[in-house]
Amino acid sequence: MDSAVGGYINHEFLSANGIAPLEEGKDYVKFACLKEDAYLREILQRTLGKRVIFQVVDEEKMKSLLEDPVSIGLELEALAEDALDERKLENIAEEAPIVKFVNDTIKDAILRSATDIHIEQFENSVVVRYRIDGILYTIREYPKYIAPPVISRIKILSRLNIAEKRLPQDGKFSYSLNGQDYDIRVSTVPSVHGEGAVLRILKRGEINLSLHTLGFKERDVNTLLSFIKKPYGMILVTGPTGSGKTTTLYACMKEINTGEKKIITVEDPVEYNLRGVVQIQVMPKIGLTFANALRNILRQDPDVIMIGEIRDLETASIAVQASLTGHLVLATLHTNDSASAFTRLIDMGVEEFLLASAVVGVLSQRLVRKVCPYCMYEYQPAPFEEEILKLNGVEKPQKLYRGRGCEKCNNTGYSGRTVIGEVLSVTEGIRSLIVKKADAGKIREQAVREGMIPLLKDGLLKAVEGTTTVEEILRVYRD
């Protein structure tokens, strides 16, 4: 909202009169209201020097508008000039409007089921975006003057240095809403237009996960269960950042966490607490790297080891040796598909004959948005959809499904996410190809011959079932 409103009207006035700012132009301001009030319109027009337009909304809408962070932003301009003084910045960050702005932004993001809040500075504005179901949405754009006190407030909560603006910083703080506790992971980075911050929202407490509820097909669940019930060997989960790899590994550990096995994890960061599992957070600044932690936990007599990510040869080598000496090792790796996991590790420097003996299976996965159940409708497949389904061996359906967009799904047509995946079992045929240093294409062809359902086909089958859409599968698969 433009500074003309923020300079004259505070949040208390808005609440008392049952109005909320919606839009401001060069010569007008639009307010939401519960009912038309000619006298209030005249007062506002005299105060603002602009034409005032009222738009009548219901009480529920008005409540959400008054609780929205945008209305808090109206109070910040009075603090703008002082915000540039470093000594005053910390005090300003503790002022009620700033505190309420940050608090309500986090609350709003949680209520919208966002996983991340992005606060980004540009030349003339500050943009707040939420990541919801894996997609970034621009929520609000504010005047640039609110950035310094807001970023400082976030740093204070995270116990970061508010005077340091030249280097990235990481921290965290706790937040509670409606009886649920959250961990807010904070990352700040400098940019040419000023500092930006990303807040990751993690629900605290014991997670209730199961391979059966993540979205995998029953056949793939049974294969994964056969992997994790082996006494030793390595199981790899691959995919890009944000594809749900760690969540899948947590679900795997939950299946075997019966109290009869010692399970130790090495993670960066530890995202959720698992009862009965020893979890280690790596801290490279003090020398606690993945490789260093792995060397030491092998002395702790673990049965199962989970590695948050294999990033280098040293970590990979220790993981392979551990899997060959009686430990079950679960790990993630950044590759596009399951077959590429072997070539990636060989490129790192792992001996192919060791790799062929160590790995028992590889899962490659992605997260896709689900069709909103409240606005779902049927339609006839388009020619390009029929062609894609045919090329991937999926029988032509009579109908497909998509969402129209409604209030429940923020007018996106999607609500929530599910997983698509391909599970590669390391058979004798696959092992011989690994030893021969065959490329990923040949390994993939062999796996498909042996019954593996490729990632794209698995997604298209879910589209035919009505879980998601062909467009969504193609978007994620291309990414």
Number of C-alpha atoms within 10 A of each C-alpha: 19 16 18 17 19 19 14 15 17 17 18 13 12 16 15 8 12 17 25 26 20 16 13 19 11 9 10 14 23 17 19 22 22 17 13 13 11 10 9 13 16 13 12 19 16 12 13 19 13 17 17 19 19 20 15 15 15 11 12 8 14 19 15 12 17 20 20 18 21 21 23 23 23 26 23 24 20 14 18 15 9 13 23 13 10 13 11 12 20 19 13 24 23 16 14 12 22 24 17 16 24 20 15 17 19 22 18 17 19 20 10 15 16 22 20 23 25 20 21 22 25 15 9 11 16 21 19 19 21 28 18 21 18 18 11 15 14 11 14 15 16 19 19 19 20 22 23 22 29 24 20 24 26 26 25 17 15 19 13 19 11 18 12 10 15 11 10 14 18 15 17 18 16 15 18 12 11 5 6 10 14 18 19 24 19 22 20 22 16 16 15 8 14 18 21 22 23 21 22 19 22 19 19 17 14 10 15 10 16 17 22 13 13 18 18 19 17 11 9 20 18 13 14 21 14 12 21 22 12 12 13 21 25 28 24 25 26 29 22 17 12 10 19 18 26 24 17 20 21 22 19 20 23 19 15 16 17 10 10 8 14 17 21 24 25 24 20 16 12 15 17 17 15 17 13 14 17 14 18 20 17 20 14 11 7 7 11 15 18 26 22 15 20 23 15 9 15 15 8 10 12 17 17 26 26 24 26 23 22 19 15 13 16 16 19 24 20 17 26 21 17 22 26 19 11 14 22 27 28 26 23 25 25 19 18 16 24 28 27 21 23 24 19 15 20 19 12 15 14 18 16 21 15 17 23 19 17 23 24 23 21 27 24 28 24 27 25 26 22 23 27 25 16 16 18 17 16 12 11 12 18 10 9 10 17 16 13 16 22 12 11 14 11 16 12 15 14 10 14 21 21 24 22 16 18 15 10 15 19 13 14 15 22 28 22 15 19 19 22 26 26 26 25 29 22 19 14 10 12 22 20 16 17 26 15 11 16 14 14 19 11 14 25 19 14 18 22 14 10 14 11 17 17 21 20 20 20 20 28 26 22 22 23 21 14 20 23 27 26 23 13 20 25 15 11 17 15 8 9
